[in-house]
């Protein structure tokens, strides 16, 4: 029945359907996700943001020996908080420094030691724990002069907000078990050129880590734009399509040739996040932006994308640039500077809940099906898909999704059971976009996998 309902949606509703997400792909019978969402605390997030801003500056090249000022004091405090959360969770959260030397460059005048703070919650299911989801915020900050390591740079929104969200996620989620592994990171050197995240992403690639998804939270602190308008119920999610680069891989050529520009791994991840978050946090709308990032800006998801990992970025709906990358000052009666007084802590908590629901659903659910193919053997009006079976012991079946080529949201679905080859009658591969999800016994679904053509 679901298949025919989906077909009616495709043929009968036109543009109206394209404006709204289709059936949720991630509803779960588990009580874990609602419990995590409820436990996120705006008060704890406010405390963390105010504490980080109180270090006066967290410039990458600021002092490291002081206990009250500079990036060294900030990272020790972050690690101490995560250590306490790990202790409260029975030591299951593994907290460590990721220390390395950044070589001189355009924004690093001489070699400098940088430190990421990394907390890892290892997955509980043997077949899933090598699948990793990363969430980050950057804990460094800058004033108007990005090379000024001495002036006040409280960085309350950019990016104490993202760092506080990451810490809250780590502390709440450490109390629960997940099939896959979660990595929570406070990275350094973002303002000097994404240095901390680049180091970690390159190291992950060299080690062959299976990063199935990465989310960075950067500037998620304010619901008020520079025009004074308050939008407290929306957050932007930036997701790259075809990656930049002179050379296209065979997989990307196939994606483009088959009309799958909006079905890159990053956009499949973003689509999953949006549908999941809006189910569990209905007061928030995730505005999916089909772009790597804003113009003239960048974030810590870039290095992960550059290494071939699916990665996305959360940012508030409308930014006030008087409170980003600005020295603290009064000018013409206006207050400049990234101060806590311009942060909406309730809003940050809601964005954190959006993160929490998506991360939990990803880590509780199965891996996305691999080697998904769509048969292109003969001229026909049916569609046959095939895929490699998942290895997780709790997988209970698979779901085929479809939508119009002009729609961003899945519009139809059919659960097909424990098979790895299925034919959809009277649904033409020429007219629709298809994908396959894995399902588990608790009702969790994976991110969708786009098929490549198969012809023996």
C-alpha positions as CSV (number, residue, x, y, z in Angstrom):
1,X,0.0,0.0,0.0
2,X,2.9,2.4,0.8
3,X,4.2,2.1,-2.7
4,X,0.9,3.2,-4.3
5,X,0.4,6.1,-1.8
6,X,3.9,7.2,-2.7
7,X,3.1,7.0,-6.4
8,X,0.1,9.2,-5.9
9,X,2.2,11.7,-4.1
10,X,4.6,11.9,-7.0
11,X,2.0,12.2,-9.7
12,X,-0.8,14.1,-8.0
13,X,0.7,16.8,-5.7
14,X,3.3,18.5,-7.8
15,X,5.1,21.5,-6.3
16,X,3.2,21.3,-3.0
17,X,4.9,18.0,-2.1
18,X,8.3,19.5,-2.9
19,X,8.0,22.1,-0.2
20,X,7.6,19.6,2.7
21,X,9.6,16.5,3.8
22,X,7.9,13.2,3.0
23,X,7.5,10.2,5.3
24,X,10.0,10.2,8.1
25,X,12.8,7.8,7.4
26,X,14.0,7.6,11.0
27,X,11.2,7.0,13.4
28,X,12.4,4.7,16.2
29,X,10.6,2.6,18.8
30,X,13.5,3.4,21.1
31,X,13.0,5.6,24.1
32,X,16.6,6.7,24.1
33,X,16.3,9.6,21.7
34,X,13.5,11.4,23.4
35,X,15.3,10.9,26.8
36,X,18.5,12.5,25.4
37,X,16.6,15.4,23.8
38,X,14.8,16.1,27.2
39,X,18.0,16.1,29.1
40,X,19.7,18.8,27.1
41,X,20.1,21.8,29.5
42,X,20.0,25.4,28.4
43,X,21.4,26.3,31.9
44,X,24.5,24.1,31.5
45,X,25.0,25.4,28.0
46,X,24.8,29.0,29.3
47,X,27.4,28.2,32.0
48,X,29.8,26.8,29.5
49,X,29.5,29.7,27.1
50,X,30.0,32.3,29.9
51,X,33.0,30.3,31.2
52,X,34.6,30.1,27.8
53,X,34.0,33.8,27.2
54,X,35.5,34.6,30.6
55,X,39.0,33.4,29.4
56,X,39.0,36.8,27.6
57,X,40.7,35.5,24.5
58,X,41.0,32.0,23.1
59,X,43.1,33.1,20.1
60,X,45.1,30.1,18.8
61,X,48.4,31.9,19.5
62,X,47.4,33.3,22.9
63,X,49.1,32.4,26.1
64,X,49.0,28.8,27.3
65,X,50.4,28.9,30.9
66,X,47.8,31.1,32.6
67,X,45.0,29.4,34.5
68,X,42.5,32.2,33.9
69,X,43.3,33.6,30.4
70,X,44.1,32.3,27.0
71,X,43.6,29.2,24.9
72,X,45.6,26.9,27.3
73,X,43.4,27.7,30.2
74,X,40.3,27.1,28.0
75,X,41.4,23.7,26.7
76,X,42.3,22.5,30.2
77,X,38.8,23.6,31.4
78,X,37.1,21.8,28.5
79,X,39.0,18.6,29.2
80,X,38.3,18.8,32.9
81,X,34.6,19.1,32.3
82,X,34.6,16.2,29.9
83,X,36.6,14.2,32.4
84,X,33.9,14.8,35.0
85,X,31.2,13.7,32.6
86,X,33.2,10.6,31.8
87,X,33.5,9.8,35.5
88,X,29.8,10.2,36.0
89,X,29.2,7.8,33.1
90,X,31.5,5.1,34.5
91,X,34.5,6.1,32.5
92,X,32.9,5.2,29.1
93,X,33.8,8.5,27.6
94,X,37.5,8.5,26.7
95,X,38.9,12.0,26.8
96,X,42.3,13.0,25.4
97,X,44.3,15.8,24.0
98,X,45.2,15.6,20.3
99,X,48.4,17.6,20.3
100,X,50.4,18.5,17.2
101,X,52.7,21.1,15.8
102,X,51.3,23.5,13.2
103,X,53.9,24.6,10.7
104,X,54.4,28.3,9.8
105,X,51.9,29.7,7.3
106,X,49.9,32.7,6.3
107,X,48.1,32.9,9.7
108,X,50.8,31.1,11.8
109,X,53.9,33.2,11.8
110,X,56.0,30.5,13.5
111,X,55.6,26.8,14.4
112,X,53.1,26.5,17.2
113,X,51.7,23.6,19.3
114,X,48.0,23.3,18.8
115,X,45.7,21.0,20.8
116,X,42.3,19.5,20.0
117,X,40.3,18.1,22.9
118,X,38.7,14.8,21.8
119,X,36.1,12.7,23.7
120,X,35.3,9.2,22.3
121,X,32.2,7.1,23.1
122,X,33.0,3.7,21.7
123,X,30.1,1.8,20.1
124,X,28.7,-1.1,22.0
125,X,28.0,-3.3,18.9
126,X,31.1,-5.1,17.6
127,X,29.9,-5.0,14.0
128,X,29.2,-1.3,14.2
129,X,31.8,0.3,16.4
130,X,34.2,1.0,13.6
131,X,31.5,3.3,12.1
132,X,32.2,6.7,13.5
133,X,30.1,9.9,13.7
134,X,32.0,13.2,14.6
135,X,30.5,16.4,16.1
136,X,32.7,19.4,16.6
137,X,32.8,23.0,17.7
138,X,36.0,25.2,17.6
139,X,37.2,26.7,20.9
140,X,39.5,29.3,19.5
141,X,38.4,32.9,18.9
142,X,39.6,36.1,17.3
143,X,39.2,39.9,17.5
144,X,39.0,42.2,14.5
145,X,42.7,41.6,13.7
146,X,42.9,37.8,13.2
147,X,46.6,37.9,14.1
148,X,46.0,39.8,17.4
149,X,46.6,37.2,20.1
150,X,46.4,39.7,23.0
151,X,43.2,41.7,22.8
152,X,39.9,40.6,24.2
153,X,38.2,38.0,22.0
154,X,35.4,36.5,24.1
155,X,34.0,34.4,21.2
156,X,30.7,33.7,22.9
157,X,28.9,32.9,19.7
158,X,31.9,32.1,17.4
159,X,32.3,29.5,18.7
160,X,31.8,29.0,22.4
161,X,28.2,28.2,21.3
162,X,29.3,25.3,19.2
163,X,31.8,24.1,21.8
164,X,29.2,24.3,24.6
165,X,26.8,22.3,22.4
166,X,29.4,19.7,21.8
167,X,30.2,19.4,25.5
168,X,26.6,19.1,26.4
169,X,26.1,16.4,23.8
170,X,29.1,14.4,25.1
171,X,28.0,14.6,28.7
172,X,24.4,13.6,28.0
173,X,25.1,11.0,25.4
174,X,27.9,9.3,27.5
175,X,25.1,8.0,29.8
176,X,23.7,5.9,27.0
177,X,24.9,3.0,24.7
178,X,25.0,3.3,20.9
179,X,25.9,0.7,18.3
180,X,28.3,3.0,16.5
181,X,31.1,5.2,17.9
182,X,30.6,8.9,18.6
183,X,33.5,11.4,18.7
184,X,33.1,14.8,20.3
185,X,35.7,17.4,19.4
186,X,36.7,20.9,20.5
187,X,39.2,21.9,17.8
188,X,41.8,24.7,17.8
189,X,43.0,26.8,14.9
190,X,39.8,27.2,13.0
191,X,40.2,30.9,12.7
192,X,43.8,30.5,11.5
193,X,42.7,28.3,8.6
194,X,40.8,25.2,9.9
195,X,44.1,23.8,11.3
196,X,42.9,21.6,14.1
197,X,40.2,19.9,12.0
198,X,42.5,19.5,9.0
199,X,45.0,17.7,11.2
200,X,42.4,15.3,12.7
201,X,40.6,14.6,9.4
202,X,43.9,13.8,7.6
203,X,45.0,11.6,10.4
204,X,41.6,9.8,10.2
205,X,42.0,9.2,6.5
206,X,45.6,7.9,6.9
207,X,44.4,5.5,9.6
208,X,41.5,4.3,7.4
209,X,38.8,5.4,9.8
210,X,35.2,4.9,8.7
211,X,33.8,8.4,9.3
212,X,30.2,7.9,8.3
213,X,29.2,11.4,9.1
214,X,30.5,14.7,10.5
215,X,28.6,17.7,11.9
216,X,30.2,20.9,12.9
217,X,28.4,23.5,15.0
218,X,29.8,27.0,14.3
219,X,27.9,30.2,15.2
220,X,24.7,28.6,16.6
221,X,24.3,31.2,19.4
222,X,21.9,33.9,18.3
223,X,18.3,33.9,17.1
224,X,18.5,37.7,16.4
225,X,19.7,38.9,13.0
226,X,21.4,42.2,12.2
227,X,18.0,43.7,11.3
228,X,16.7,43.0,14.8
229,X,14.3,40.2,13.7
230,X,14.2,37.2,16.0
231,X,13.9,33.7,14.4
232,X,14.2,31.2,17.2
233,X,12.6,28.2,15.6
234,X,15.0,27.6,12.6
235,X,18.6,26.6,12.0
236,X,20.5,26.4,8.7
237,X,22.2,23.2,7.7
238,X,24.8,23.5,4.9
239,X,25.4,20.5,2.7
240,X,27.7,20.3,-0.3
241,X,26.7,18.8,-3.6
242,X,29.3,18.0,-6.2
243,X,32.7,18.7,-4.5
244,X,35.1,21.2,-5.9
245,X,38.1,20.0,-7.7
246,X,39.6,19.8,-11.2
247,X,39.1,16.0,-11.6
248,X,35.9,14.1,-11.1
249,X,36.0,10.5,-9.8
250,X,34.1,7.8,-11.7
251,X,31.5,7.8,-8.9
252,X,30.9,11.5,-9.3
253,X,30.7,11.2,-13.0
254,X,28.0,8.5,-12.6
255,X,26.2,10.7,-10.0
256,X,26.0,13.6,-12.4
257,X,25.1,11.5,-15.4
258,X,22.2,9.9,-13.6
259,X,20.8,13.2,-12.1
260,X,22.0,12.5,-8.6
261,X,23.6,15.9,-7.9
262,X,21.4,16.3,-4.8
263,X,22.2,12.8,-3.6
264,X,25.9,13.1,-2.6
265,X,26.7,11.5,0.7
266,X,26.7,14.9,2.4
267,X,23.2,15.7,1.2
268,X,21.9,12.3,2.1
269,X,23.3,12.9,5.6
270,X,21.7,16.3,5.7
271,X,18.3,15.0,4.5
272,X,18.5,12.3,7.3
273,X,19.4,14.9,9.9
274,X,16.5,17.2,8.9
275,X,13.8,14.5,8.9
276,X,15.1,13.0,12.1
277,X,15.5,16.3,14.0
278,X,12.1,17.7,13.0
279,X,10.5,14.5,14.2
280,X,12.1,14.5,17.7
281,X,12.4,18.4,18.0
282,X,9.2,19.5,16.3
283,X,9.6,23.1,17.5
284,X,12.6,23.5,15.3
285,X,12.8,23.6,11.5
286,X,16.1,22.6,9.8
287,X,16.6,24.7,6.7
288,X,18.6,22.6,4.3
289,X,21.0,24.8,2.3
290,X,22.4,23.2,-0.8
291,X,25.8,24.8,-0.5
292,X,29.1,24.0,1.1
293,X,28.9,27.1,3.3
294,X,28.1,30.8,3.2
295,X,30.0,33.1,0.8
296,X,33.4,34.3,2.1
297,X,33.2,31.8,5.0
298,X,34.3,28.3,5.9
299,X,34.1,25.8,8.7
300,X,35.6,22.6,10.2
301,X,33.5,20.4,7.9
302,X,35.7,21.4,4.9
303,X,38.7,19.2,5.8
304,X,36.4,16.2,6.3
305,X,34.7,16.8,2.9
306,X,38.2,17.2,1.4
307,X,39.1,13.7,2.7
308,X,36.0,12.2,1.1
309,X,33.9,12.1,4.3
310,X,30.2,13.3,4.4
311,X,30.1,16.4,6.5
312,X,27.7,19.3,7.2
313,X,27.5,22.5,9.1
314,X,24.9,24.0,11.4
315,X,24.7,27.9,11.6
316,X,22.1,30.2,13.0
317,X,19.4,31.6,10.6
318,X,20.5,35.2,10.3
319,X,23.9,36.5,11.5
320,X,24.8,39.8,13.1
321,X,28.3,40.5,11.9
322,X,28.8,43.2,14.6
323,X,29.2,40.3,17.0
324,X,31.6,38.1,15.0
325,X,35.3,38.7,14.5
326,X,35.0,42.1,16.1
327,X,37.1,43.7,18.8
328,X,35.0,44.6,21.9
329,X,34.2,48.3,21.6
330,X,31.5,51.0,21.6
331,X,31.3,52.7,18.2
332,X,28.7,55.4,17.3
333,X,26.6,54.1,20.2
334,X,26.7,50.5,19.1
335,X,28.2,47.7,21.0
336,X,30.6,45.5,19.0
337,X,32.2,42.3,20.0
338,X,31.2,38.6,20.5
339,X,29.8,38.9,24.0
340,X,27.6,36.5,26.0
341,X,24.9,39.2,26.2
342,X,24.1,38.7,22.5
343,X,23.7,34.9,22.9
344,X,20.2,33.3,23.1
345,X,20.9,30.3,25.4
346,X,17.5,28.7,24.9
347,X,18.1,28.8,21.1
348,X,21.5,27.1,21.5
349,X,19.9,24.4,23.6
350,X,17.3,23.8,20.9
351,X,20.0,23.5,18.2
352,X,21.8,21.1,20.5
353,X,18.7,19.0,20.7
354,X,18.6,18.9,16.9
355,X,22.1,17.6,17.0
356,X,21.4,15.1,19.7
357,X,18.4,13.5,18.0
358,X,20.3,13.2,14.7
359,X,23.5,11.8,16.2
360,X,21.6,9.3,18.4
361,X,19.6,8.1,15.4
362,X,22.7,7.7,13.3
363,X,24.6,5.8,16.0
364,X,21.7,3.6,17.1
365,X,20.8,2.7,13.5
366,X,22.5,0.5,11.0
367,X,25.1,1.4,8.4
368,X,23.9,2.7,5.0
369,X,23.7,-0.2,2.5
370,X,26.7,-0.6,0.4
371,X,27.1,-1.3,-3.4
372,X,23.6,-0.2,-4.1
373,X,22.8,-0.7,-7.8
374,X,19.9,0.0,-10.2
375,X,19.6,-2.5,-13.0
376,X,19.8,-1.0,-16.5
377,X,19.7,-4.3,-18.4
378,X,16.6,-3.9,-20.6
379,X,14.0,-1.3,-21.6
380,X,11.2,-1.5,-19.1
381,X,8.9,0.6,-16.9
382,X,9.8,-1.3,-13.7
383,X,12.8,-0.6,-11.4
384,X,15.0,-3.3,-9.9
385,X,17.5,-2.5,-7.2
386,X,20.2,-4.7,-5.6
387,X,22.6,-4.1,-2.7
388,X,25.1,-5.8,-0.5
389,X,23.6,-7.2,2.7
390,X,24.5,-5.4,6.0
391,X,26.6,-7.2,8.5
392,X,24.9,-6.0,11.7
393,X,23.1,-8.8,13.6
394,X,20.1,-6.6,14.4
395,X,19.3,-5.6,10.8
396,X,15.6,-6.6,10.1
397,X,15.2,-5.6,6.5
398,X,15.5,-2.8,3.9
399,X,13.4,0.1,2.7
400,X,13.4,1.5,-0.8
401,X,12.7,5.2,-1.1
402,X,11.8,7.3,-4.1
403,X,10.9,10.9,-5.1
404,X,10.4,13.0,-8.2
405,X,13.7,14.2,-9.7
406,X,12.6,17.8,-8.9
407,X,11.8,17.1,-5.2
408,X,14.3,17.4,-2.4
409,X,12.3,15.1,-0.1
410,X,11.5,11.4,-0.3
411,X,7.9,11.0,-1.3
412,X,7.3,7.2,-1.4
413,X,8.7,4.2,0.3
414,X,8.3,0.4,0.5
415,X,9.7,-2.0,3.1
416,X,10.9,-5.1,1.3
417,X,12.2,-7.3,4.1
418,X,15.4,-9.3,4.4
419,X,16.3,-9.3,0.7
420,X,19.1,-7.7,-1.3
421,X,17.3,-7.6,-4.7
422,X,13.9,-6.2,-5.3
423,X,11.7,-5.1,-8.3
424,X,9.2,-2.2,-8.0
425,X,6.5,-2.8,-10.6
426,X,5.3,0.2,-12.6
427,X,7.7,2.6,-11.1
428,X,10.1,3.8,-13.7
429,X,13.8,4.4,-13.0
430,X,13.6,7.0,-15.8
431,X,11.2,9.2,-13.9
432,X,12.2,9.0,-10.3
433,X,15.2,9.1,-7.9
434,X,15.6,5.9,-5.8
435,X,17.6,5.0,-2.7
436,X,17.9,2.1,-0.2
437,X,18.0,2.2,3.6
438,X,18.8,-0.5,6.1
439,X,16.3,-1.1,9.0
440,X,17.0,-2.6,12.4
441,X,14.8,-4.5,14.9
442,X,14.2,-1.4,17.0
443,X,12.8,0.6,14.0
444,X,15.9,2.6,13.3
445,X,16.8,3.4,9.7
446,X,20.1,4.2,8.1
447,X,21.1,7.1,5.9
448,X,19.9,6.4,2.4
449,X,22.3,5.1,-0.3
450,X,22.0,6.3,-3.9
451,X,22.3,3.6,-6.5
452,X,24.7,3.5,-9.4
453,X,23.7,1.8,-12.7
454,X,24.3,-1.9,-13.1
455,X,24.6,-3.7,-16.4
456,X,26.4,-7.0,-16.6
